[in-house]
Amino acid sequence: MTSYKRGVQHLYWDLGSYAGGACFEVDWRGSTARVCLMDADEYQAYLDGDPYDYYGGFYDVSPVVLETPYDDYWYLVVDGNPHRIKVSVTEIFD
């Protein structure tokens, strides 16, 4: 888990409620990006400009797979230039 203070524009997906172990493949083109998986409380902190924790990181190679670490309501955030980046998110089923 990584802590970060927000400062850039972002794209987001309201993933909904998922059990721990759910996996999502995030594929993007056009820019490097910080890809963050956050529960609802951390996403609200992100929006408020407060310090927040997330799962993921800064990537320059796509795709990446992120896994929900526990049962909760989840958001996926992609920080990057929303006018230059194209993103797709796919749930991976075993």
C-alpha positions as CSV (number, residue, x, y, z in Angstrom):
1,M,0.0,0.0,0.0
2,T,1.3,3.5,-0.9
3,S,0.4,6.9,0.6
4,Y,0.2,9.9,-1.7
5,K,-1.1,13.4,-1.8
6,R,-3.2,14.2,-4.8
7,G,-2.4,16.9,-7.4
8,V,-3.2,15.8,-11.0
9,Q,-6.3,15.2,-13.1
10,H,-7.6,11.7,-13.1
11,L,-10.0,9.2,-14.7
12,Y,-11.9,6.9,-12.4
13,W,-14.1,3.8,-12.4
14,D,-16.6,3.1,-9.7
15,L,-16.1,-0.7,-9.5
16,G,-18.6,-1.4,-6.7
17,S,-18.4,-4.0,-4.0
18,Y,-15.9,-6.8,-4.4
19,A,-14.5,-9.5,-2.2
20,G,-10.8,-9.7,-1.6
21,G,-8.9,-11.4,-4.4
22,A,-10.9,-9.8,-7.3
23,C,-8.5,-8.9,-10.1
24,F,-8.7,-6.1,-12.7
25,E,-6.5,-5.7,-15.8
26,V,-5.9,-2.0,-16.6
27,D,-4.6,-1.3,-20.1
28,W,-3.8,2.2,-21.4
29,R,-2.2,4.0,-24.2
30,G,-0.9,7.6,-24.7
31,S,1.0,8.4,-21.5
32,T,2.7,7.0,-18.4
33,A,0.2,6.8,-15.5
34,R,-0.3,6.2,-11.8
35,V,-2.9,3.4,-11.4
36,C,-4.5,3.3,-8.0
37,L,-7.0,0.9,-6.5
38,M,-8.8,2.5,-3.5
39,D,-11.6,1.7,-1.1
40,A,-14.4,4.2,-0.7
41,D,-12.8,6.0,2.3
42,E,-9.5,6.5,0.6
43,Y,-11.1,7.7,-2.6
44,Q,-13.0,10.3,-0.6
45,A,-9.8,11.4,1.0
46,Y,-8.3,11.6,-2.5
47,L,-11.1,13.8,-3.7
48,D,-10.9,16.0,-0.6
49,G,-7.2,16.6,-1.2
50,D,-6.3,14.7,2.0
51,P,-3.5,12.1,2.3
52,Y,-4.7,8.7,1.2
53,D,-3.5,5.1,0.7
54,Y,-3.9,3.1,-2.5
55,Y,-2.8,-0.2,-4.1
56,G,-0.9,0.1,-7.3
57,G,1.8,2.5,-8.5
58,F,3.3,4.6,-11.3
59,Y,3.6,2.6,-14.5
60,D,5.1,3.2,-17.9
61,V,4.2,-0.2,-19.3
62,S,0.7,-1.5,-19.8
63,P,-1.3,-3.6,-18.9
64,V,-1.1,-4.1,-15.2
65,V,-3.2,-6.3,-13.0
66,L,-4.4,-5.1,-9.6
67,E,-6.1,-7.3,-6.9
68,T,-8.5,-6.1,-4.2
69,P,-6.8,-7.0,-0.9
70,Y,-10.0,-7.3,1.1
71,D,-13.8,-7.1,0.9
72,D,-15.0,-3.5,0.3
73,Y,-16.4,-1.0,-2.1
74,W,-13.7,-0.1,-4.7
75,Y,-12.6,2.7,-7.1
76,L,-9.9,2.5,-9.7
77,V,-8.2,5.8,-10.4
78,V,-5.8,6.5,-13.3
79,D,-3.8,9.7,-12.9
80,G,-2.6,11.1,-16.2
81,N,-3.5,13.5,-18.8
82,P,-7.2,12.6,-19.5
83,H,-7.0,14.2,-22.9
84,R,-4.1,12.1,-24.1
85,I,-4.7,8.7,-22.5
86,K,-7.1,5.9,-23.4
87,V,-7.9,3.4,-20.7
88,S,-9.7,0.1,-20.6
89,V,-10.5,-1.9,-17.4
90,T,-11.4,-5.5,-17.4
91,E,-12.3,-7.8,-14.6
92,I,-10.3,-11.0,-14.7
93,F,-12.2,-14.2,-13.8
94,D,-10.4,-17.4,-12.8
